[in-house]
């Protein structure tokens, strides 16, 4: 994917919101900041800790990244509280 392709894709998204499907198949839009639970120790975060996601970003490989306390973490280290 080129930078131009990524820019085209991201112009329809916002770093301040995310869409999720709940356990009972309801589509919800969450606005930042939203709460997540840490699944494993990563960086300065500890397993079981609850933290706030300030922004949601996407890498060039289209992986979702959460900005927490001005640090970037991949989404799969967390569970979202809905």
C-alpha positions, 0 to 999 in steps of 0.5 A: 500500500502506498502513502497515497492509498493510505491517505485516501483510506484514512480521510474517512476515519477519525483518530478520536473515535472507533467503531466496535461490535459488542458481544451481543452483535451491536455496532457501537461508536466509541469516542476518545477517551475510552477505557481499555483493560491491559491484557499483558505487561507492555511498556509501563502498563501492567496486566489488569490495569485500566487505562484511557485511550487518547487517540486511535491511529493506523500503521502503514500495515493497517494495524490499529494503534492506541495512543495511551499517555502519549505512547503508542500500543497495538490494539491486541494488548487490550480489551475495550470496555463497552 
